[in-house]
C-alpha cells in the first residue's frame, strides 16, 4: 500500500520480530470500519451498544490491571540520562530496545498486525506530523480512526521519502510485569508493549503528541503543550482564542466546551471548541503565536461528565463513540458515577460482574459501576461547539494562555503575569492539591509545571528554557494568566460556582488582552479591580469575591519555600530567569 522504501523496511523488520499471521494496512474507509467492528464483536473485543439509542457506539473493557497510564513504566530513552532530566524515568536506548524485543518477540503470533498511517493535525499542514502505528489490537485501530486522521491520504502525503514517527504496539500477554511504554526521541520512535489501555496504546496521543512532539518542538522551534484551545466570540464577531493548561481533575474539557451562563447570555457570547487536551503552537510570519489541535477526537474521562458539568460533551457522545470501562446497562446503553440520572437499578460493571446500587465489597466500600478513569472516545466533529478552524492548516492565533490548579487557600480566582518571563515562572511553579479520587495523600500539593510533568519528552529545565526563548521571538506574546476555580472558605466550601460561570473570568481575561479591563497590581501579578468581573445574574455570599481575590502573605511565603525545594531537583540546569522571578516575588512580599 506504500511506496515509501524506509517504511516498507521498518514494517517488515517489526513483522519479523513480532511474527503476526498476516499484515493489514488501514485505509480509513467506512467499509473497513464496518468490517473491523464485525470482527471485534465476534471475538468479544467490543460489544455493540443499543443502536437505536446510541447509534454507531461500542463498548470495551480493559484488563483489570490495565486501567490507566502506567507512568512508572513509561521511559524516555535518550543516550544521556541528563537529556531525560530528573522528572522522567530514563533508560538507555540499547537496554530499552533489548528488554522490549524480548517481549515483542512472537507477541503477534496467531494475530493480525494492523498498519495505521495517521496524521497529527490536518493532513499536509506545516504544523502536522505523520506517524505509522503497528498494533495487534482492533480496539486500538478503531480508536485511532477517531483520534487521528487515518488512511490513504496520509500515505499519499508521506509519498516515498517523508518523515514519520515509528510507533509499535502489542498487547502481548497483558502482563503488568512485562509492560513498557518507551520513547526514543533521538530515533523518532515509540514502543508500547503489554497494555491495552488507551493512554498507553493510542500512540498518537500523549506519546507522540506530547513526549516526542515536545522534543521535536525544541529541535525545530515550536511548542507541544498539554492545553485546551478555545475561542470566545463577542457580538461583533471578533474571536479571542485562549490556550489553557490544567492538571487532571481541574476541568479542562469542561472549560473547552462551556456554555455561557444565564447572566451573560444577553451579551451574545459564543464559545468555539478547537481542542480539549493538546495544542501545537508555532510563531507565524506575523510574529504571533498560532496553535492547532493535532487530534481529531476526544478521549475524555466519563465519571463526572453530565448535563450540568458539560452539556456539549454529553451531546457529542450520543453516537459513533467508544465507551471504555463504564457500566453496561441492561438495555444496551451506558452509565457512570456522577453522570446523568437516574441511577440504574442494575447492570454489568466495568469488570464484567453484576452490579446494583449500594453493592459493597469485602472491605465494606461501595463497588463502583464504572472505573474512576472510564473513558469515551468521540469525534471532535460531533461537538456542538466545534470550531470551523479545527481543520485549518495554520490553526488559530493565541491571545492568552491560562495556567491553573486546585489551591484551596493560596491562589486567587484569577491573576495576570507582569510579562512573558514572569508568566513562564508561574507555569513552572504550577501545582494542584490531590483530590480524594487521586492516588496520594488528600490535599497534598503535587507540582506539575505547565501540566506537562508526565509528558515532557526531555529535561524539564531545558523545557523552561525553551519557553523563555520562544517569548523572545514573538512580536506580541500572549498575555499569561493563572486561574483557580477551587478556592475554599474556612469550612471547606467552594467560593466560586465554576462551570459556565467561568466565562465571567474569561471575559476579564479578554478585556485585559484588549487593554480595557481594570486591574490592581499585587506582589503576585495583576488581579481584577473592584467590580471588574461582571456578576450580573450571579449572587455570591457577602464577602465571597473579596475572599476569592485575597492574597494571603503567610500562605505565599510558605509556597515560596516549597518552590525552592522543587527547584533543587533541577540543580544548576534551572534557568537563571526562573530563579530571578522567584527572588523578585520574595522581595515584593
C-alpha positions in Angstrom: 0.0 0.0 0.0 3.0 2.3 0.4 5.8 3.4 -2.0 8.0 4.5 0.9 11.0 2.2 1.0 12.1 3.1 4.5 8.5 2.5 5.8 8.4 -0.9 4.0 11.7 -2.0 5.5 10.6 -1.0 9.0 7.2 -2.8 8.8 9.0 -5.9 7.5 11.5 -5.8 10.3 8.8 -5.4 13.0 6.8 -8.2 11.5 9.9 -10.4 11.5 10.2 -9.8 15.3 6.5 -10.0 16.2 5.5 -12.8 13.8 1.9 -11.9 13.0 -0.1 -14.3 11.0 -0.9 -11.5 8.5 -0.5 -7.8 7.9 -3.4 -5.4 7.1 -3.0 -1.8 6.0 -5.6 0.6 7.3 -7.2 2.7 4.5 -9.6 4.8 6.6 -12.7 3.8 4.6 -16.2 3.3 6.1 -16.3 -0.2 4.7 -13.1 -1.0 6.6 -14.6 0.3 9.8 -17.7 -1.9 9.5 -15.5 -4.9 8.8 -13.3 -4.3 11.8 -16.3 -3.7 14.1 -17.9 -7.0 13.0 -14.7 -8.9 13.7 -14.1 -7.2 17.1 -17.7 -8.0 18.1 -17.3 -11.6 17.0 -14.3 -12.1 19.2 -15.7 -10.2 22.2 -13.1 -7.4 22.0 -16.0 -4.9 21.8 -19.8 -5.1 22.4 -22.2 -3.3 20.1 -24.4 -1.0 22.1 -28.1 -0.3 21.6 -28.1 1.1 18.1 -31.4 2.9 18.4 -30.4 4.9 21.5 -26.6 5.1 20.8 -26.1 4.7 17.0 -22.6 3.6 16.0 -21.5 3.2 19.6 -19.3 0.4 21.0 -18.3 -0.8 24.5 -15.0 -2.2 25.6 -13.4 -3.4 28.9 -9.7 -3.4 29.6 -7.9 -5.9 31.8 -8.4 -5.1 35.5 -4.7 -4.4 35.9 -4.6 -2.1 32.9 -6.9 0.9 33.5 -4.7 4.0 33.4 -1.4 5.3 32.2 1.5 3.4 33.7 3.7 6.3 34.5 6.2 4.3 36.5 6.8 2.1 33.4 7.0 5.0 31.0 10.5 5.9 29.9 12.4 8.5 27.9 15.2 6.5 26.2 17.8 9.1 25.4 21.5 8.3 25.2 22.3 10.6 28.1 20.4 10.5 31.3 20.8 14.2 31.7 18.8 14.7 28.5 15.8 12.9 30.0 16.1 15.0 33.2 15.2 14.4 36.8 11.4 14.3 36.3 11.4 11.4 33.8 12.1 7.8 34.1 15.2 7.1 32.0 16.6 4.0 30.3 19.5 3.8 27.8 18.2 3.0 24.2 20.2 -0.2 23.9 18.9 -1.5 27.2 15.3 -0.4 26.3 15.3 -2.0 22.9 16.7 -5.3 24.2 14.1 -5.5 27.1 11.3 -4.7 24.7 12.4 -7.1 21.9 12.3 -10.0 24.3 8.6 -9.2 25.0 7.7 -8.3 21.4 9.3 -11.5 20.1 6.4 -13.7 18.7 3.9 -11.5 20.5 1.6 -11.3 17.5 1.6 -15.0 16.6 -1.9 -16.0 15.8 -2.9 -12.4 15.4 -3.0 -9.7 12.7 -0.7 -6.8 12.6 -2.6 -3.6 11.6 -0.6 -0.8 10.0 -2.2 2.5 10.7 -0.8 5.6 8.8 -2.0 8.6 10.7 -1.6 12.4 10.7 -1.5 14.5 13.8 -3.0 17.8 12.7 -4.7 18.4 9.3 -3.1 16.3 6.6 -0.5 18.3 4.8 -0.4 21.1 7.4 3.0 22.7 8.1 2.1 22.2 11.8 1.3 18.5 11.3 3.3 15.3 11.9 2.8 11.8 10.4 3.1 8.6 12.3 2.6 4.9 11.5 1.3 2.7 14.3 1.7 -1.1 14.1 -0.7 -2.9 16.5 -2.4 -6.2 17.1 -5.5 -4.6 18.7 -8.6 -3.8 16.7 -9.7 -1.7 19.7 -6.6 0.5 19.0 -7.4 0.7 15.3 -11.0 1.8 16.0 -9.8 4.4 18.5 -7.0 5.7 16.3 -9.6 6.2 13.5 -11.4 8.6 15.8 -8.5 10.3 17.5 -6.4 10.9 14.4 -6.7 11.4 10.6 -6.1 7.9 9.2 -5.7 6.3 5.8 -4.6 6.5 2.2 -4.4 10.4 2.2 -1.7 10.2 4.9 0.4 7.8 2.8 0.0 10.0 -0.3 1.3 12.9 1.8 4.1 10.8 3.1 4.9 9.8 -0.5 8.2 8.0 -0.9 10.5 9.9 1.4 8.6 11.8 4.1 9.5 11.7 7.7 7.3 9.6 10.1 7.2 8.5 13.7 7.7 4.8 14.1 5.0 3.5 16.5 4.9 -0.2 17.6 2.4 -1.6 19.9 1.4 -5.1 21.0 -0.9 -6.3 23.8 1.4 -9.3 24.2 0.1 -11.1 27.3 -1.1 -8.0 29.1 1.2 -9.0 32.0 1.8 -5.9 34.2 5.3 -7.2 34.9 6.1 -7.2 31.2 4.7 -3.7 30.3 6.7 -0.8 29.0 5.9 2.4 27.2 9.2 3.5 25.7 10.0 6.8 23.9 13.2 7.1 21.8 13.2 10.8 20.9 16.5 10.6 19.1 15.1 7.9 16.8 11.6 9.4 16.5 10.3 6.0 17.7 7.7 4.8 20.3 7.4 1.2 21.5 4.5 0.1 23.8 4.0 -3.4 24.9 1.9 -5.3 27.5 -1.0 -2.8 27.7 -4.4 -2.3 26.1 -5.4 0.9 27.9 -5.8 3.9 25.5 -3.4 6.3 27.2 -0.6 3.7 26.8 -1.5 2.4 23.3 -3.0 5.2 21.3 0.5 6.2 20.4 -0.6 9.4 18.6 -1.9 10.8 21.8 0.4 11.5 24.8 3.3 9.5 23.4 3.7 11.3 20.1 1.6 14.5 20.5 3.4 15.5 23.8 6.5 13.4 24.7 8.0 13.1 21.2 6.5 16.3 19.9 7.9 18.4 22.8 11.3 17.1 21.9 10.8 17.8 18.2 9.4 21.2 19.0 12.5 22.2 20.9 14.7 21.0 18.0 12.6 22.7 15.4 11.4 25.9 17.2 7.8 25.3 18.2 5.9 24.1 21.2 3.8 21.0 22.0 1.7 21.6 25.1 -0.9 19.8 27.3 -3.5 22.6 26.6 -7.1 23.1 25.5 -7.8 25.6 22.8 -11.0 27.6 22.8 -12.4 30.7 21.1 -14.7 33.3 22.6 -16.7 35.2 20.1 -18.3 38.6 21.0 -21.4 40.0 19.4 -19.3 41.9 16.8 -17.9 38.6 15.5 -14.4 39.1 16.9 -13.0 35.9 18.4 -10.3 35.8 21.1 -8.5 32.4 21.3 -7.2 31.1 24.5 -5.0 28.1 25.4 -5.1 26.7 28.9 -3.1 24.1 30.8 -4.6 22.4 33.9 -3.6 19.2 35.8 -6.0 16.3 35.9 -9.3 16.9 37.7 -9.3 20.6 37.1 -12.0 20.9 34.4 -10.0 21.3 31.2 -12.6 19.6 28.9 -15.5 21.3 30.7 -13.9 24.7 30.1 -13.1 24.0 26.4 -16.8 23.3 25.8 -18.6 25.6 28.2 -21.9 27.3 27.5 -22.4 31.0 28.6 -24.2 31.3 32.0 -27.7 32.8 32.1 -26.4 36.1 33.5 -24.2 36.7 30.5 -26.3 35.3 27.7 -27.7 38.8 26.8 -24.1 39.8 25.8 -24.3 37.3 23.0 -21.0 35.4 23.6 -20.4 32.2 21.8 -17.8 29.6 22.7 -15.9 27.7 20.0 -14.1 24.5 20.9 -10.8 23.9 19.0 -9.4 21.2 21.3 -9.7 19.9 24.9 -6.2 18.4 25.5 -3.3 19.2 23.2 -2.0 22.3 21.5 0.9 22.5 19.0 2.0 26.2 18.7 4.2 28.0 16.3 5.3 31.6 15.7 3.8 32.6 12.4 5.0 35.1 9.9 3.2 37.9 11.7 5.3 37.3 14.8 2.4 36.0 16.9 1.7 32.5 18.4 -0.7 30.3 16.4 -2.0 26.9 17.5 -3.6 23.7 16.2 -5.3 20.8 17.9 -3.4 17.8 16.4 -6.1 15.4 17.4 -9.4 14.6 15.6 -11.2 13.2 18.7 -11.9 13.5 22.4 -10.5 10.8 24.8 -12.4 12.0 27.8 -13.0 10.8 31.4 -16.6 9.7 31.7 -17.2 9.8 35.5 -18.2 13.4 36.5 -19.3 14.2 32.9 -23.0 15.1 33.0 -25.5 17.6 31.5 -24.6 20.2 34.2 -20.8 19.9 34.1 -20.6 19.6 30.3 -23.8 19.5 28.2 -21.7 19.8 25.0 -19.7 16.7 25.8 -23.0 14.8 26.6 -24.3 15.8 23.2 -21.0 14.8 21.5 -21.0 11.2 22.8 -24.5 10.2 21.7 -23.3 8.5 18.5 -20.1 6.9 17.0 -18.4 6.7 20.4 -16.4 4.0 22.0 -17.0 3.7 25.7 -14.4 2.0 27.9 -14.8 0.6 31.4 -18.2 2.3 32.1 -21.3 0.5 33.5 -23.2 -1.5 30.8 -26.9 -1.2 31.4 -29.4 -4.0 30.7 -30.9 -2.0 27.8 -27.6 -1.8 26.0 -26.8 1.7 27.0 -24.2 3.0 29.5 -23.9 4.9 32.8 -21.2 6.1 35.2 -20.9 7.7 38.6 -21.7 11.4 38.7 -23.4 11.0 35.3 -26.9 11.9 34.4 -29.8 10.4 36.5 -31.5 8.1 37.0 -29.0 5.6 38.6 -29.8 2.3 37.0 -31.3 -0.5 39.2 -28.8 -3.0 37.9 -26.2 -3.5 35.2 -22.8 -5.1 34.4 -19.8 -3.3 35.9 -16.5 -2.4 34.3 -15.1 -5.8 35.4 -17.9 -7.7 33.8 -19.7 -8.5 37.0 -23.4 -8.0 38.0 -23.9 -4.6 39.7 -26.6 -2.8 41.6 -26.6 0.5 43.6 -25.3 0.1 47.2 -23.3 -3.0 46.4 -20.3 -3.3 48.7 -17.0 -5.2 48.5 -15.4 -7.3 51.2 -13.7 -4.2 52.5 -17.1 -2.6 53.1 -16.5 0.1 50.5 -19.1 0.7 47.7 -18.4 -1.0 44.4 -18.4 1.4 41.5 -20.2 0.5 38.3 -17.7 2.4 36.2 -14.0 2.7 36.8 -13.0 6.2 38.0 -10.8 6.5 34.8 -13.5 5.2 32.5 -13.3 6.8 29.1 -15.2 7.9 26.0 -13.6 8.3 22.5 -15.7 10.5 20.3 -15.1 12.5 17.0 -14.5 16.2 17.6 -16.8 17.0 14.6 -19.8 15.8 16.7 -19.3 18.5 19.4 -22.0 21.2 19.0 -19.4 24.0 19.8 -16.6 22.7 17.5 -14.8 25.5 15.7 -14.7 25.6 11.9 -10.9 26.3 12.4 -10.3 22.8 13.7 -9.1 21.7 10.3 -7.4 24.9 9.3 -3.8 24.2 8.5 -2.5 27.2 10.4 -4.9 26.9 13.3 -5.8 29.9 15.4 -4.0 32.9 16.9 -3.5 32.6 20.6 -4.0 35.9 22.6 -3.9 34.5 26.1 -2.5 31.4 28.0 -4.1 30.2 31.2 -2.4 28.1 33.9 -4.4 26.7 36.8 -4.8 24.1 39.5 -6.7 23.3 42.7 -5.4 25.5 45.5 -7.8 25.8 48.5 -6.2 28.7 50.2 -3.3 30.0 48.0 -4.2 31.3 44.6 -6.8 33.9 43.9 -9.6 33.3 41.4 -7.5 34.9 38.6 -4.3 36.9 38.2 -2.2 38.1 35.3 1.5 37.8 34.9 3.6 41.0 34.6 5.2 39.8 31.4 6.2 36.7 29.5 9.1 35.7 31.7 7.0 36.1 34.8 4.3 34.1 33.1 6.8 31.2 32.4 7.7 31.3 36.1 4.0 31.0 37.0 3.7 28.0 34.7 6.9 26.4 36.0 5.7 26.6 39.6 2.1 25.4 38.8 0.7 22.9 41.3 -2.5 21.3 42.4 -3.8 19.6 45.5 -4.8 16.0 45.3 -8.4 15.1 45.5 -10.0 12.0 47.0 -10.2 10.5 43.6 -6.4 10.7 43.0 -3.6 8.5 44.3 -1.7 10.0 47.2 -2.5 12.0 50.4 -5.6 14.1 50.3 -4.7 17.8 49.9 -1.0 17.0 49.1 0.5 19.6 46.7 1.7 18.0 43.5 3.9 20.1 41.3 3.0 19.9 37.7 4.7 22.6 35.6 2.6 23.6 32.7 0.6 20.4 33.3 3.5 18.7 31.5 5.3 16.8 34.3 4.3 13.3 33.0 4.5 14.3 29.3 7.7 16.3 28.7 10.0 14.3 26.4 13.3 15.8 27.6 14.8 17.6 30.6 12.2 19.9 32.1 14.8 22.6 32.9 15.6 22.8 29.2 11.8 22.9 28.6 11.5 26.0 30.8 14.4 27.5 28.8 12.6 26.8 25.6 9.6 28.6 26.8 11.7 31.6 27.7 13.4 31.6 24.3 10.1 31.4 22.4 9.0 34.5 24.2 12.0 36.4 22.8 11.0 35.5 19.2 7.4 36.8 19.4 6.4 40.4 18.5 3.3 40.2 20.7 3.5 37.3 23.1 0.1 36.1 24.6 -0.8 37.5 28.0 -0.4 34.8 30.6 -2.8 34.3 33.5 -3.4 31.9 36.4 -6.9 30.8 37.4 -8.2 28.8 40.4 -11.8 27.7 40.3 -11.3 25.8 43.6 -10.7 28.5 46.3 -12.4 27.4 49.5 -13.7 29.1 52.6 -12.8 28.2 56.2 -15.5 25.4 56.2 -14.1 23.8 53.1 -16.9 25.0 50.8 -16.1 26.3 47.3 -16.3 30.1 47.0 -16.8 30.0 43.2 -19.6 28.1 41.4 -17.4 27.2 38.4 -18.7 25.5 35.2 -20.4 28.0 32.9 -19.8 30.9 35.4 -16.1 30.7 34.5 -16.9 32.7 31.4 -17.1 35.7 33.7 -13.4 35.3 34.5 -12.6 34.7 30.8 -14.4 37.9 29.9 -12.0 39.8 32.2 -9.1 37.9 30.5 -10.3 39.0 27.1 -10.6 42.6 28.2 -7.1 42.6 29.6 -5.9 41.3 26.3 -7.7 44.3 24.6 -6.3 46.7 27.3 -9.8 47.7 28.5 -10.2 45.8 31.9 -9.2 47.5 35.1 -6.7 45.7 37.4 -4.8 46.2 40.6 -1.1 45.4 40.9 -0.2 43.0 43.7 3.1 41.1 44.6 1.9 38.0 42.5 0.6 39.9 39.5 -2.5 41.9 38.4 -5.8 41.0 39.9 -9.3 42.3 38.8 -10.1 45.7 40.2 -13.2 46.1 42.3 -16.3 45.1 40.2 -14.2 44.4 37.1 -15.8 41.0 36.8 -19.3 41.1 35.6 -21.5 39.4 38.2 -24.9 40.1 36.5 -27.3 37.3 37.5 -24.9 35.6 40.0 -25.3 36.2 43.7 -22.4 35.1 45.8 -22.4 35.2 49.7 -21.3 38.5 51.1 -17.6 39.0 51.1 -17.0 35.9 48.8 -15.4 37.9 46.0 -13.0 39.6 48.4 -12.0 36.2 49.6 -11.7 34.9 46.1 -9.2 37.6 45.2 -7.4 37.7 48.6 -3.6 37.2 48.7 -2.6 35.5 51.9 1.0 36.6 52.7 1.7 33.7 55.1 0.5 31.1 52.6 2.6 32.6 49.8 5.7 32.7 51.9 5.1 29.0 52.6 4.6 28.5 48.9 7.9 30.2 48.1 9.7 27.8 50.4 8.1 24.8 48.7 9.0 26.1 45.3 12.6 26.4 46.4 12.6 22.7 47.4 11.1 21.8 44.0 13.7 23.8 42.1 16.5 21.8 43.8 15.8 18.7 41.8 17.0 20.6 38.6 20.3 21.7 40.1 22.3 24.1 38.1 20.3 23.3 34.9 17.4 25.5 36.1 17.3 28.7 34.0 18.6 31.8 35.9 15.5 33.7 34.8 13.2 31.4 36.8 15.3 31.9 39.9 15.3 35.6 39.3 11.5 35.7 39.2 11.4 33.6 42.4 13.6 36.1 44.2 11.7 39.1 42.8 8.4 37.6 44.2 10.1 37.2 47.6 11.2 40.8 47.6 7.7 42.1 46.6 6.2 40.3 49.6 
